[in-house]
Amino acid sequence: MVLLLFCALGVGALAWYVKADPKAAHVTKLARNTDDFGDDAPEVTVHTHRHARPADDGDTAPETKSSEQIRLPEIKGEDVSLQSDKVDVPDGEDSKKFLAERVVKDISLSNVTVHGVDVRNGVAVINFGGDIDAGMGSEQEGNFLKELQTGFGQFSQIKRIEIDKEGEPLESLGHIDLTDPIPVTRPGESESGSEQGSGAMPLE
């Protein structure tokens, strides 16, 4: 009698649990009665509805940010043109300041620095420091300005350039009048085909 009473209580408790939690009704009989098998109880696999994560095949390349590229001016005889191949601007550097520094290096100007380039209403104000006005030869000065005109001509928003030293406009580097900003030369144009207007004129 005692054994039958315990069995009745067990069945009643199970019925109450299933009623209280409907999901329990979906548990297989096999899963509920594995104790009946002792050490030989089969392994029970519980399936869930969570989607499996896709396996990492190891072929996914990390995302990289492409660097800004510009073309540098070069002297060819008496003309200046842009190189056919572009160069990468170092990460974190301003492309216009980088361009001006490369022109300074190409013209072999010693003790000349570039503080920065500020574009104002289509005019690129290039602020130099050091010995920018220490006296270049006429050919060196001409090539320097031509390289700046050609190099900055690749930026569509820039129409003219102004040469400053320590934030103050320069009227000349020694041979050419820079009182007014000088026009840029667009790619494919000769110096004579550059934007018309006040430009660099030889000093009288």
N, C-alpha and C positions, 0 to 999 in steps of 0.2 A: 504493500500500500504506500509506504514512504517513497519507494522508487517511482511509482506511477505518479505520485503527487509532484515530485521534482520534474518529471518529464512534462507534465501538464503546465507547470509554471514556466519551463523553458520555451515551450511552443507559444505560450501566451506572450512572453517577453519578446520573442522574435516577431510575432505578428504586430505587436505594438510598435516596434522599431521600424518595420517596413511601412507601416501606416504613417508614422511621424516623419520619415524621410523616404519619399517615393523613389529616389535614386537607388536606394538599397535593394529595391525589387529587381534591379537589373544585374545584381551581383550573381554570378552563376552558382548553381548548387555545388559545383565542384570547388569553387573558391571558398564557399562557406563550410565545407565539410572536409577540408584537407587533413584534419586531425585523424579522420578515419583511416588514412593511409599510412600513418606513422612516418617512418624515415623514408618510405618510398613515395611520398606525396609528390605529384607532378608539379613542375614549376608553372605558376600562373602568370600570364602576361597581362598587365592592365593597360589598355589602350586609351589615349587621350585624344582630344580634338585639336591640339596645338599643332600648327604647321611646323614642319622641320625646317631648320635654317639651311640655306644652300651651302654646300661644301666650298671651301676656299681652294681653288685650283692652283693658287700661287702665281697666276699669269697676269693678274691685275696690276698694272703699273701705277705708281703714285702720281697724283695729279700735279703737274708742274705749270708754273706761270711763265709764259713766254716773255722774253725781254723785249724792250722797245728797240727798234733798229732804225738807223739813219745811214745816209750816204755821206761820205767825206769828200771835200773838194780836193782836187789835185792839179798841179801846174803841168800843162803840156805846151811846151814852147812859150809862146806869148799869150796863150789862152789858159783859162781855168775852167774845168768841168767837174762834174760829180763822178766819183768812181762807180763802176757798174755794180760792184758787190756792196751789200749793206754790212754794217758792223753793229754788234750788240752794245747797247748802252748799259754800263754796269748797274746792277740793281740798286735802287735808292738814289741814283744820280739823275739830275736834270739833263735832258737830252741837249738843250740849247747851251747850257754851261759846258757840257762835255764837248760839244762841237767847237766852241770858242777856244777851249783849252787845246784841242787837237790842232787848230789852226796856228795857235801860238807856237806849239811844238814844231809843226811842219815848216814854219817860217824861221825857226831857230832864233826866237826872241828870248834872250836871257834876262833873268830878273823881272819877268812879267808874269803877273798872276791874273786870274779871272775870279772876281768876287761873286758874280752872278749875272743873270740876264732877266730883265723885266720887260714884258710885252705890254705896251700901252697904246691902245687905239691903232693897232697895226704897226707900231714902231717898236723894234726890239732894242732896248737900251742895254748895251753891253758895258758893264762896269768893270774896268781893269784897274789893277794896282801895280805898283812897282815902276819899272822904267819904260812904260808904254810910250812916253813922249821924249825919250832920251835922245832921239835922233837916229832914224833909220835912213839907209840910202834910198834914193828915189825908186829904184827897182824893187827893193825889199818892201817898201811901204805900199807900192802899187800892187804887188802880189798879195800882200796881207789883206788889203781892202777887197781885192777881187775874190779872194777865198772866202771872206766873210759874206760878201754879197751873194756869191754862188751857194755857199753852204746854207745860209739862212733862207735862200729862195725856195728851198724844198718845203718850207712850212707855209701852208696856204694862208694862215692868218697874219703873216708878217709881210709888210710891203716895203718897209724901210728899216735901216739900222742907224743907231746913234752910238758914238764912241764916247764913253765917260771915263774919267779917272777919279777914283775915290768919290764917286757920286756927283762929280762936276763935269758938265759937257766940255769936250775939247774942241777947239776951233781948228786945230791942225795937228798932225803928227810930225810936221816939218816941211812937207812939200805940197800937200793936197788940202784944199779948203774943206773943212768939215763943219762949217757953221750951221748948215742945215743937214738933217738926216739924209743919208744916201740911199737910193733905191736898190732893192735886191735884184738878182738875176735869176729868173725862173729856169728850171731844168730845160735844156734844149734851146735856150735863147743865148745869143751872144751878148756881150756887155752893151753893145749899141742897141740891142733889142730889149733891154731891161725896161722896167716901168718908167715912163717919162715923168719928168718933174725935176725938182732941185736935186742935184747929185753932187758927186765929188768933182771938184774942178781944181786944176793946178793953181797954185798961188802965183800971183804976179810979182 
